[in-house]
């Protein structure tokens, strides 16, 4: 009888990891902001970290009724404890309420607010030269829904209002909360009053994540804009960057003018870029995986085939900056993501298409660990809503 040798046990040695803290500006929309329920994006928690450009609340006037009876009550509330309620007179269309705002002629504004109730309404920007500019018709429900309209005020206009009003004659009751007017091309999170400064999120000690020659990064975002929107003057939106200056950097972005995601590596001698075309609607979830080595750059979005660049020379910079910027450009001053960051992972291995597919299937609420991606030489994972991250101990 032939004896069978005993099976050798495979030992799994856990990775040694440590917990580090993200460097936040304090202006991000976090679950703590949502828990306070005084201002923010109105989303349920848990959710991602909102990374937003600066904005100012411009509403200055009290509510004024238009063929309606107004009251303040605890219904339809998104922020604070009360909302404004309008009961229409049913004497004709255009019934509801308005608030004045501090504006100027020939400026683009976005008006927004959360509404509940029954019937149909529009939100309108009004000025004394151009009159009403309406949103599409909104059918009200018992669930608070944010609505908006973006328009440019008339030349020489001096009086400015935001209206919530019926589109046709009807006897309805509806509530309004979180109303806002801002000099933006898109709506940003609600501000009670004054100005919200821009977000800035940094990951410290970037040299432990990857190098200029070899690395990979993946980002999970929910974008609060569509590729057809005018964001940052129609220029670009930053995904992340490791940057000394405009001529020495590794950066990932969405190019709005060409409708494509890009990874660029740049030294003083020149730049190489890999791109992948993509279009999407407001609220789209995007998983962006980039990788680079001594001779190439690659980018995959939502598990799609990599866009690649094998150009020579590779233009590899030598970077002195010690932090990686997430969702902002040039030390947090421009090109903000204007959306929510859920998680990221970083490493020094070589991801393949199957890895991009795998990342795209991970849910927004997942809790990532370094050990989950050990085969990719993962160096750190960020579960963004926690504001801290797990890093491979060195």
C-alpha positions in Angstrom: 0.0 0.0 0.0 1.3 3.4 -1.0 1.2 5.9 1.8 0.1 9.5 1.2 2.3 12.2 2.6 0.5 14.6 5.0 -0.8 17.8 3.4 1.3 20.8 4.2 -0.7 23.5 6.0 -0.6 26.9 4.3 0.1 29.6 6.9 -1.4 33.1 6.4 0.5 35.8 8.1 -1.6 38.9 8.6 -0.2 42.2 7.4 0.9 44.7 10.0 -1.1 47.9 9.5 -1.6 51.2 11.3 -4.4 53.7 11.4 -3.7 57.3 10.1 -5.9 60.3 10.0 -6.9 62.1 6.8 -6.0 65.8 6.9 -9.3 67.7 6.5 -10.1 71.4 6.1 -13.2 71.1 8.2 -15.4 72.3 5.4 -16.3 68.9 4.1 -19.8 67.5 4.3 -19.5 64.5 6.7 -21.8 62.2 8.6 -21.3 64.5 11.6 -22.7 67.4 9.5 -25.6 65.3 8.4 -26.3 64.2 12.0 -26.5 67.9 13.1 -29.2 68.4 10.4 -28.6 72.2 10.3 -27.1 72.4 6.8 -25.4 70.2 4.2 -26.5 67.9 1.4 -29.6 66.4 3.0 -28.4 62.9 2.4 -29.0 60.0 4.7 -26.0 58.7 6.8 -23.8 56.8 6.5 -22.6 58.4 3.3 -19.4 59.6 1.7 -17.4 62.8 2.4 -18.7 65.7 0.3 -15.9 67.6 -1.4 -17.2 70.9 -2.6 -16.0 74.3 -3.9 -16.7 77.4 -1.9 -20.2 79.0 -2.1 -22.3 81.8 -0.5 -25.9 81.8 0.5 -27.4 84.9 -1.2 -31.0 84.8 0.1 -31.7 87.9 2.1 -35.4 88.5 2.3 -38.3 87.0 4.3 -41.0 84.8 2.8 -43.7 86.7 0.8 -46.9 84.9 -0.1 -48.3 85.0 -3.7 -52.0 84.1 -3.6 -51.3 81.7 -0.8 -51.4 81.4 3.0 -48.0 80.8 4.6 -47.1 79.3 7.9 -44.1 77.7 9.6 -44.5 74.2 10.9 -42.7 70.9 11.6 -43.6 69.2 8.3 -41.4 68.7 5.3 -38.3 69.4 7.4 -34.9 68.6 6.1 -32.8 71.0 8.2 -33.5 72.3 11.7 -37.0 71.9 13.2 -39.4 73.7 10.9 -40.2 74.3 7.2 -42.3 76.9 5.4 -45.8 75.8 4.2 -47.9 77.3 1.4 -51.6 76.7 1.0 -52.7 78.0 -2.4 -55.8 80.1 -2.9 -56.8 78.1 -6.0 -57.5 81.4 -7.9 -55.1 80.7 -10.8 -51.6 79.5 -11.6 -48.4 80.9 -10.2 -49.4 80.7 -6.5 -47.0 80.1 -3.7 -44.2 82.2 -2.2 -40.9 83.9 -2.9 -37.8 85.2 -1.2 -35.5 88.0 -2.4 -31.8 87.5 -2.8 -28.8 89.8 -3.2 -27.8 89.6 -6.9 -26.5 91.5 -9.8 -27.2 92.0 -13.5 -25.9 89.5 -16.1 -24.7 86.9 -13.5 -25.5 83.2 -13.5 -27.3 81.9 -10.4 -28.6 78.5 -9.2 -31.7 78.5 -7.0 -32.6 75.3 -5.1 -34.7 74.0 -2.3 -36.3 70.8 -0.8 -40.0 70.5 -1.4 -42.8 68.1 -0.2 -46.6 68.0 -0.5 -49.1 67.3 -3.3 -49.7 68.7 -6.7 -47.2 70.2 -9.2 -44.9 73.3 -8.9 -41.9 74.9 -10.5 -38.9 76.7 -8.9 -38.2 80.0 -10.7 -35.5 82.7 -10.8 -37.1 86.1 -11.3 -35.6 89.5 -12.0 -37.2 92.8 -13.1 -35.8 92.6 -16.6 -36.1 89.0 -17.7 -39.0 87.9 -15.6 -39.4 84.2 -14.7 -37.0 81.5 -15.7 -38.6 78.2 -14.6 -37.4 74.7 -13.9 -39.3 71.8 -15.3 -42.6 70.9 -13.6 -42.1 68.9 -10.4 -44.6 66.5 -9.0 -44.6 66.7 -5.2 -44.6 63.7 -2.9 -44.2 63.2 0.9 -40.5 62.6 0.4 -38.4 65.8 0.5 -36.9 66.3 -3.0 -34.3 68.9 -4.0 -35.2 70.9 -7.1 -33.3 73.6 -8.8 -33.1 76.1 -11.7 -30.0 77.8 -13.2 -30.3 81.0 -15.2 -28.5 84.3 -15.9 -30.1 87.6 -14.7 -31.1 90.2 -17.2 -28.9 93.1 -18.3 -29.5 96.1 -16.0 -31.7 94.1 -13.6 -31.8 95.3 -10.0 -34.4 93.2 -8.2 -34.0 89.4 -7.7 -36.2 86.7 -6.3 -36.5 82.9 -6.0 -40.1 81.6 -6.4 -41.7 78.3 -5.5 -45.1 78.4 -7.3 -47.8 76.3 -9.0 -47.6 75.7 -12.8 -51.4 75.6 -13.2 -54.4 76.5 -11.1 -54.8 74.0 -8.2 -55.7 73.8 -4.6 -52.6 72.3 -2.9 -50.5 72.4 0.2 -46.7 72.1 0.0 -43.6 72.7 2.2 -40.2 74.3 1.4 -37.0 73.9 3.3 -33.3 74.5 2.6 -33.9 77.2 0.0 -30.7 78.6 -1.4 -29.5 80.9 -4.1 -25.8 80.9 -5.1 -23.7 82.4 -7.9 -22.9 79.0 -9.3 -23.6 76.9 -12.4 -24.8 74.0 -10.1 -26.3 73.6 -6.7 -24.0 72.9 -3.8 -24.9 71.8 -0.2 -27.3 74.0 1.7 -25.8 76.9 3.8 -27.8 78.5 6.5 -26.1 81.9 6.0 -22.8 83.3 4.9 -20.1 81.4 3.0 -18.9 77.8 3.2 -15.2 77.6 2.4 -13.9 75.1 0.0 -13.1 71.6 1.0 -9.5 70.2 1.1 -8.7 66.6 1.8 -5.1 65.3 2.0 -3.5 61.9 2.6 -0.1 62.4 4.4 3.2 60.6 3.7 2.4 59.9 0.1 5.8 58.2 -0.4 4.4 55.2 1.5 1.5 54.8 -1.0 3.4 54.6 -4.2 6.3 56.2 -6.1 6.6 58.4 -9.2 7.8 55.3 -11.1 5.3 52.6 -9.9 1.9 52.7 -8.4 -1.9 52.5 -8.6 -4.9 54.2 -7.1 -8.6 53.7 -7.2 -11.4 56.1 -6.2 -15.1 55.6 -5.6 -17.1 58.8 -6.2 -20.7 59.8 -6.6 -20.7 62.9 -8.8 -23.3 65.7 -8.2 -23.1 66.9 -11.7 -23.5 65.5 -15.3 -20.8 65.6 -18.0 -23.0 68.1 -19.8 -23.1 70.6 -16.9 -20.9 73.7 -16.8 -18.6 72.9 -13.8 -15.7 75.2 -13.1 -16.4 77.2 -16.3 -16.5 74.0 -18.3 -12.9 73.2 -17.7 -12.1 70.1 -15.6 -12.8 68.4 -12.3 -10.0 66.9 -10.2 -10.0 63.3 -9.0 -6.7 63.4 -7.2 -3.1 64.6 -7.5 0.5 64.4 -6.3 1.8 67.8 -7.3 4.8 70.1 -6.8 3.8 72.7 -9.4 2.2 72.9 -12.8 5.1 71.2 -14.5 5.8 68.4 -12.0 2.9 66.2 -11.0 0.9 63.0 -11.3 -2.8 63.9 -11.5 -6.2 62.3 -12.4 -9.1 64.4 -13.6 -12.2 64.6 -15.8 -11.9 66.8 -18.8 -15.3 68.4 -19.4 -14.4 69.8 -22.8 -13.6 66.4 -24.2 -15.8 64.2 -22.0 -13.0 62.0 -20.8 -11.1 60.8 -17.7 -7.4 61.3 -17.8 -4.2 60.4 -15.9 -1.3 62.6 -16.6 2.3 62.3 -15.5 4.4 65.4 -16.0 8.0 66.6 -15.5 9.6 69.8 -16.7 10.5 68.0 -19.9 6.9 67.2 -20.9 3.7 65.3 -20.2 2.2 61.9 -21.0 -1.5 61.2 -20.6 -3.8 58.1 -20.8 -7.5 58.8 -21.4 -10.9 57.0 -21.5 -14.0 58.6 -22.8 -17.1 58.6 -20.6 -20.5 60.4 -20.3 -22.9 60.2 -17.4 -25.9 61.8 -15.6 -26.0 63.7 -12.4 -25.7 61.4 -9.4 -23.6 58.8 -11.2 -21.4 56.5 -9.2 -17.9 56.2 -10.7 -15.0 53.9 -9.9 -11.7 55.2 -11.4 -8.6 53.0 -11.4 -5.3 54.4 -12.6 -1.9 52.7 -12.7 1.6 53.7 -13.9 5.1 52.3 -14.2 8.4 53.3 -15.7 7.1 53.1 -19.2 3.3 53.5 -19.3 0.1 55.0 -17.9 -3.3 53.4 -17.8 -6.8 54.3 -16.7 -10.0 52.2 -16.4 -13.5 53.5 -15.3 -16.3 51.2 -14.0 -14.4 48.0 -15.1 -14.0 49.1 -18.7 -10.9 48.3 -20.8 -7.9 50.4 -19.9 -6.9 53.4 -21.9 -3.1 53.4 -22.1 -0.1 55.4 -23.1 3.3 53.8 -23.7 4.9 57.0 -25.1 8.6 57.6 -24.7 10.1 59.4 -22.9 7.8 58.7 -19.9 8.3 62.2 -18.3 8.7 60.9 -14.7 8.9 63.8 -12.2 10.8 63.7 -8.9 8.3 65.1 -6.4 9.0 66.7 -3.1 5.4 67.2 -2.0 4.6 64.8 0.9 0.7 64.8 0.6 -1.7 63.5 -1.9 -4.7 65.8 -2.6 -8.1 64.1 -3.0 -10.7 65.8 -5.2 -9.0 69.2 -5.4 -6.3 70.9 -7.4 -3.4 73.1 -6.5 -3.5 72.8 -2.7 -7.2 72.8 -2.5 -8.0 76.1 -4.2 -9.7 75.0 -7.4 -11.4 72.3 -9.6 -13.2 70.6 -6.6 -14.8 67.2 -7.1 -18.3 68.6 -6.2 -19.5 65.2 -5.1 -19.1 62.5 -2.5 -16.0 60.3 -1.9 -16.7 56.9 -0.5 -13.4 54.9 -0.5 -10.0 54.5 -2.1 -7.2 52.1 -2.2 -3.5 52.6 -3.2 -0.6 50.3 -3.9 2.6 49.4 -5.8 1.5 46.3 -7.7 0.1 45.9 -11.2 -3.7 45.8 -11.4 -5.3 44.1 -14.4 -8.7 44.5 -16.0 -10.2 41.8 -13.6 -9.1 44.0 -10.7 -10.9 47.0 -12.2 -14.1 45.0 -12.6 -13.7 43.8 -9.0 -13.3 47.3 -7.7 -16.3 48.5 -9.7 -18.5 45.9 -8.0 -17.7 46.9 -4.4 -20.6 48.8 -2.8 -20.3 52.4 -1.6 -20.9 51.2 2.0 -18.2 48.6 1.9 -15.4 48.6 4.5 -12.1 48.0 2.7 -9.0 46.6 4.4 -5.4 46.4 3.2 -5.4 42.7 3.4 -8.3 42.5 1.0 -5.9 43.5 -1.8 -2.7 42.0 -0.6 -2.1 40.5 -4.1 -1.9 44.0 -5.5 0.7 45.1 -3.0 -1.9 47.4 -1.4 -0.3 50.1 0.8 -3.4 51.8 2.1 -7.2 51.9 2.0 -9.4 54.8 2.9 -13.0 54.3 4.1 -13.7 57.9 3.5 -16.8 58.5 5.7 -14.7 57.5 8.7 -12.1 60.3 8.0 -9.3 57.9 8.8 -7.5 55.2 6.9 -5.6 52.0 7.2 -2.0 52.0 6.0 0.6 49.2 5.6 3.1 49.5 8.5 6.6 50.3 7.3 
